[in-house]
Amino acid sequence: MPTANRLKTASVTADECILVLQGGGALGAYQAGVFESLSQVYREPSWVAGISIGAINAALIAGNPPEQRVARLREFWDLLSSGTAPPAVHSNLSGRDWLNEASATRAMLFGVPGFYAPRVPPAPFQPRGTLAAISYYDTAPLKATLERLIDFKLLNDGPVRLSVGAVNVRSGNFEYFDTGKHHLDARHIMASGALPPGFPPVEIDGEHYWDGGLVSNTPLQYVLDQPGKMRRVVFQVDLFAATGALPTTLNEVTEREKDIRFSSRTRLNTTNEMDRQVIAQAAQRLLAKLPPALRSDPDALALAATRCESAVDVVHLIYRSKHYESQSKDYEFSRLSMQEHWSSGRADMAHTLHDARWVQRSRSASGVQVFDLTSDHPGAASQPVQR
């Protein structure tokens, strides 16, 4: 994967640049490609938030200096895809789907280097009450990989904020581990990606956590809910598309169900944020019109507490599955697929940042704009949505 050439785009303002990464297993190499173009064409993010594989990519970014981030991401993805040699076949040949399935089967049976390994003996034969009895794979290899590739002192004390989401197994509540509030180590990153029943829950301070994707596969809403005074540019990178064709086979049903389940209502989150900002701005205008005698009314005080944030631009990138990919695409770690995912992310980000609709966008002081500039499906918006 050659490094993309440094390209020129619109002038950079004082906006806060935020990268939001969805979960999606082997598809996460797409996010690495997106980051490569983002850092070279636009700039480095000041805040990275992720779920599952997105949390791992986010930690690799926040836990390394700028000049080493792409190299660390590449080292991680090369390691994960080292278990399968690149097949001598091109994506337009009919045998590619079978090769992908063979690679996914290998990952299921033998594990993925530097990530997870099958338990011996299998979970049903492990002592009841142990973590080994409630998970098919051991994620000790991932812990070693994270501790080798990530500088956790830099991750916690450095300039890039990191937020990763996980689910408390006992309460079922969603929880974010955020370097703005907590001290993070490898356990917090692993907790965000502990998808059952494949992976065991991770214990942190007496509580056990599973993959955040069980509740929401994207940290976008968490980012939008955090107060901030600067204008925000949020790059939301999804690995599952919400829209798709009607399935024609049972295998396609499984893939489509997975896409819908993990697409995580990204559009709903941005629409809600638009509505919230419209209401907040209307409330502030109404309060300014009230006579002084009514401004201390409890209802008026409640309206006054409504947050009225600075403007937000949400740039939405979505990985589009190839015709030969199936429901196993999120655990198919072949070198060829990894390289394709990375290249797709790099190209989509570069295309977006050079699109005239992005370069010439308006820069109002309030409101939300949503840009989805790489979509090729009929239901996608061809123009930015603004309210």
Buried (B, 14 or more C-beta within 10 A) or exposed (E): BEEBEEEEBEEEEEBBBBBBBBBBBBBBBBBBBBBBBBBBBBBBBBBBBBBBBBBBBBBBBBBBEEEBBBEBBBBBBBBBBBBBEEBEEEBEEEEBBEBBBEBBEBBBEEBBBBBBBBBEEEBEEBEEEEBBBBBBBBBEBBBEBBEEBBBBEBBBEBEBBBBBBBBBBEEEEBBBBBBEEBEBBBBBBBBBBBBBEBBBBBEBEEBBBBBBBBBBBBBBBBBBEBEBEBBBBBBBBBBBBBBBEEEEEEEBEBBBEBBBEBBBBBBEBBBBBBEBBBEBBEBBEEBEEBEEEEEEEEEBEEBBEBEBBBBBBBBBBBBBBBEBBBBBBBBBBBBBBBBBBBBBBBBBBBBBBBBEBBEEBEEEEBBBBBBBBBBEEEEBEEEBBBE
